[in-house]
Amino acid sequence: MAKLTKKQKEARSKVDANKSYSLEEAAALVKEISLTKFDASVDLDIRLGVDPRKADQMVRGVVALPHGTGKDVKVLVLCTPDKEQEAKDAGADYVGLDDYISKIEGGWTDIDVIITMPTVMAKVGKLGRVLGPRGLMPNPKAGTVTMEVGKAVQEVKTGKIDFKVDKFGIIHASIGKASFDSDKIRENITEMLQTIAKLKPSAAKGTYFRSISLSSTMSPGISIDKSTIAGL
């Protein structure tokens, strides 16, 4: 087992592993225990009382974080020539179609989000084996298959993210940076959790939000008391 660094020990000493913190306390504390030299990501892990193996208990959606993620999201738009300028004007990092499909087939995936159009999904669909495992496959439910490519690019660039429960019933999401003030972190968390609350499957029985944990890159997790969050 690797030894903890001095900074990791300092961070752990500030978190009571047996305590569930209020959302306000957690949002402030995650900044205190973010001791990396770079601007660490702030991540939320939500364990839900669902069985994702059953189609009627799958939880997936999109949320527009009010303060964005703080991350410079690299966006590729795969579109027809008549939509290229719209995508570029909206801030897409890469725009094209056949050339980029060939690059992806060759293993290139240096992007965070791919947006495309329904009319070219037949071409994009064959990239499933490359994009699927990386979570990059465009999906209409996530708003990344649309004729309004410019609008989709702007939404992604300003903080719209998609999320999906994993096979263990957990949603992992980056909801900001350690440099954010605690109010922005709190408001992003609230928006994320309220969105997930609205997506509760009718087939899910018992406790929906099993646990909520907040952390930053290389920091210990902070348990959040869900009763301190409005709308849950």
RASUL-V216688 format. One record per helix or strand. SS is the DSSP state (alpha for helix, beta for strand). FROM is the first residue (numbers start at 1). TO is the last residue. If there is no record, write none. Layout:
ss = <SS & SS>
from = <FROM & FROM>
to = <TO & TO>
This chain:
ss = <alpha & beta & alpha & beta & alpha & beta & beta & alpha & beta & alpha & beta & alpha & alpha & alpha & beta & alpha & beta & beta & alpha & beta & beta & alpha>
from = <6 & 21 & 23 & 41 & 55 & 60 & 75 & 81 & 94 & 98 & 113 & 118 & 128 & 140 & 145 & 149 & 160 & 170 & 182 & 209 & 222 & 226>
to = <13 & 21 & 32 & 48 & 57 & 64 & 78 & 90 & 96 & 105 & 116 & 125 & 134 & 142 & 145 & 157 & 164 & 177 & 198 & 216 & 224 & 228>
